[in-house]
Amino acid sequence: MNEPRLNQGPTDEQRRRIRRNAVVLGLLALGIYVAFIASGVLGLRG
């Protein structure tokens, strides 16, 4: 059971990169969702 460090999981740098990408993609999806809802509401009003 003597495995190299790389096979045990992502390193700290990779974890930070993955978390940052997840946050960016989450904010992007949230922005698209809010824009879609807002355009629907504004479309119904106009």
C-alpha positions as CSV (number, residue, x, y, z in Angstrom):
1,M,0.0,0.0,0.0
2,N,2.8,2.4,-0.9
3,E,1.2,4.7,-3.5
4,P,2.6,7.9,-4.8
5,R,1.1,11.2,-3.7
6,L,-0.5,11.9,-7.1
7,N,-2.8,8.9,-6.9
8,Q,-4.2,9.7,-3.6
9,G,-6.1,12.8,-4.8
10,P,-5.7,16.3,-6.1
11,T,-2.9,18.5,-4.7
12,D,-3.7,21.8,-2.9
13,E,-3.1,23.8,-6.1
14,Q,-5.4,21.6,-8.1
15,R,-8.0,21.8,-5.3
16,R,-7.8,25.6,-5.4
17,R,-8.1,25.6,-9.2
18,I,-11.1,23.3,-9.2
19,R,-12.8,25.3,-6.4
20,R,-12.2,28.6,-8.3
21,N,-13.6,27.1,-11.6
22,A,-16.6,25.8,-9.7
23,V,-17.3,29.2,-8.2
24,V,-16.9,30.9,-11.6
25,L,-19.2,28.4,-13.3
26,G,-21.7,28.7,-10.5
27,L,-21.8,32.5,-10.7
28,L,-22.1,32.3,-14.5
29,A,-25.0,29.9,-14.3
30,L,-26.6,32.1,-11.6
31,G,-26.2,35.2,-13.8
32,I,-27.8,33.4,-16.8
33,Y,-30.6,32.2,-14.7
34,V,-31.3,35.6,-13.2
35,A,-31.1,37.2,-16.6
36,F,-33.5,34.7,-18.0
37,I,-36.0,35.3,-15.2
38,A,-35.6,39.0,-15.5
39,S,-36.1,39.0,-19.3
40,G,-39.2,36.9,-18.8
41,V,-40.7,39.3,-16.2
42,L,-39.8,42.4,-18.2
43,G,-41.2,40.7,-21.4
44,L,-44.5,40.1,-19.6
45,R,-44.7,43.7,-18.4
46,G,-43.8,45.2,-21.7
